[in-house]
Amino acid sequence: MPIDHYANSISLPAPTLGNIQEVEAQVRSYSVTNPGREAMIKFVTSEDYIKQLIPLVDMAEDMEDLPSLHRLCNIMKTFILLNENSIMELAVRDDLILGVVGALEYDPDFPSHKANHRHWLAKEGRYKEVVRIEDEEIRKKIHTVYRLQYLKDVVLARILDDPTFSVLNGLIFFQQVDIVQHIQSNPGFLKELFGIFSSQETDQERKKEAVLFIQQCCAIAKNLQPAGRNQLYNNFLAHGLLQVINFALRHSDVAVRVGATDVLVSMIDHDPQMIRQTIFRQMSEKQTPLTDSLIDLLLVEADLGVKAQIADAIKVLLDPGSQAGPLDGPGKAGGEFAARLRPTVDPQQQELVKDFYDDSAKKLFKPLVDLKDRDPKNMEFSVHQVSLFIYLIEILCFFVRQHTHHSKYFVLSEKLGHRIAQLLSSPEKYLKLSKFKFGSLQA
């Protein structure tokens, strides 16, 4: 009888090593039609069939029965590729996950190779709690997200098709949203999390983990509705996020600096004016503004990715007319079209620009100013210096377009045109092109 005729009432035999070949054949046959797949989904979930398969993995390993292990792997892959949420959730259940990935370690496409998924997932310390989460349901969701991501990125990476990828991403997203909403609505948790950065805390590793945790929260927040993102960022800012960013930007570990710039760029992308308001408050309280921290890092940062993000952040924060809009939107820093469509200039933002040229600009462009003491015949620079000069010239070009009065006075008083002209003697073609870009603005 064709599968379609009995798709709603199929059954699979109770699995044993003796009949595993028969089980594999039936699973394969049911999976080739949509009615067969739907019927198999109902049977596997209602009978908890994956749980019946799990003991066979250990038994086959004890007997060194590689053909049976390969069949178990094929069965497990077929179940997962049914692209059904309920089966995915079964696969990552506490009592099943190690058995599921154990079966998937024996891929018949690579008969001489055995993966090591169980060791990775079972190893103590994989799940780190920077601050303990008391809610057991949220803790369970965190474990589920970790396991789903491991399945997607490692176990199934080679065989993932678009539907399976979408199902896994959807499950991960909804779990993450619940986790982030719980975190941001828990003032006790936030107080303890940001309290890690107080002077009383001496554990530097814990501070690093806290930065990376905040980075993960902000990465998830990108997928939230604007109101949800705004609430999260405001909660974080109220608990001292700017101090965390200042700490992380100066950290010796590049992963922490990347984390800080990711968080900052996420917030600027969402609402640059929100960050500017925080900078205004820092200035009024005579604190070191965030822009100065970004400048300090730009001048010493070796990682080109971090350097690029910092340069973009500086441009957007000092854009006198951009009151809102993402880094990659129509008002992106450097956009000449956007410059002609500017809204009314914010007096507060004008004050920020004025203070910048009174003090911070000299620090930012000091590497260019210092070229006056450089031997014109010695214009060879390190990779770090070349990249820094390129970013500084790009930022200066942006300022010349946006800060007409302040920037031109600064360029003339510091003789930056002369300094940039010196770079024509450099053998680096990128530097020469950057010089011509600046020259076209001055013409």
C-alpha positions, 0 to 999 in steps of 0.5 A: 500500500502506498505510504500516502494511504496510511500516512496518518497511522504509521508505526515504527518497530521498537528499536533494537540492534537486531532490527535497526536496519529495518528501522532505518529503511522504514524511516528513509521510505517515510521521509520521501513524501510529505504525508509520510514525513508528517505522519512520522513527526506525529509518531516520533513525538507521541511515542518519544521514539528518540528516547527509545533509540538513545540506549542503542548508541552505548550498546553499539559502541560497547560491541564496536558495531560500526554499521549499527552506529552509522544507521543510528546516525542516519536515522537521527539526521532524518528526524532532525531534517524533518524540520519540525520544532517539536522534534528539535526541542526533543533532540536538545532535551536534558535527558536526550541531547548527549545521546542524539549528538552521540549518534551523530558522531558516527557519520557514515559519510566519514567512516574513518572519522569520529566526532567528539560532540558529547565530550564538548557538550558534557564538559564542565564549565562550558556554561558560565554564569557571570551572575547567577540566574535564579529563574529555572525556566530561563536557565533551561532556555539558556541551555537550550539556546547553547545546544541549538547553536551547537547543533546548527554551527557544528554538528549539522553544519555540513548537511544543513539545508535552508528549511532546517537552518530557518527552523533552528534560527527561529527556535534560537531567536524566540528563546533568546528574546525571552532570556533578554526580556527577563534580564532587562526586567530584573533590576537585581540582576542588572545591579549585580551585573554592572556592579562587577565593574566597581572598584571592589571587584578584583577578578579581571576574568569575571569582568571580561566575561561580564563584557562578553555577556553584555555584548551577547545581550546587545547582539540579541537586542538587534532582533527586537522591536525598536521599543524593546531595544530602546528599553534594554539600552536605556536600562543598561545605560542607567546601570552604568554601561558607559563606564563598562565601555570605557573599561573594555575599550582599554582592555588588553584582550582584543576580544573585550575591545571588540565586545565594547565596540560591538555594543557601542556600534549597536547602540549608535546604530539604534539611536546615536542621539541616545549616546550623545545625550550621555556624552553631554551629561559626561561633559557637564559632570566634568567626566572624560567623554566617550569620544575621548575614550574612542580617540585614545583607542583609535590611536593605539588599536592594532585590530583593523576591524575594531579601528574601522568601527571606532572611526565610524562611531567618531564620525556619527557621534560628531555629525552636527546634523544627524539626530537619529538614524543607523550607521548604515542608513541614508545619513551615514557618516560621509554621505554628501547626499545626506549632508544636503538634507540635514535637519535643524542643527541641535545647539547641544550638538553644536556645543559638543562639536565646539568642545571637540575642536577646543581639545579632543581634535588635537589629540585625535590628529596628533599623529598627522601634526607630528609629521612636521618633525619627520624627515621628508626622505623617510616616509616609510611607515608600519602597517599600523601607522599606514592604517591610522593615517588612512582613517584619520584622513577619512575622518578629517574629510568628513569633518571638513564637509560637516564642520565647515567653520570649525574644521577649516580653522583647525586645518589651517591653524594646525597646518594639516594640509602641509602634513598630509601633503608630506604623505605623497612621499610615502611609497604606500599608494593608499596614503597617496590616494587618501591625500588626493581625496583630502586635496579635492575637498580643499580645492 
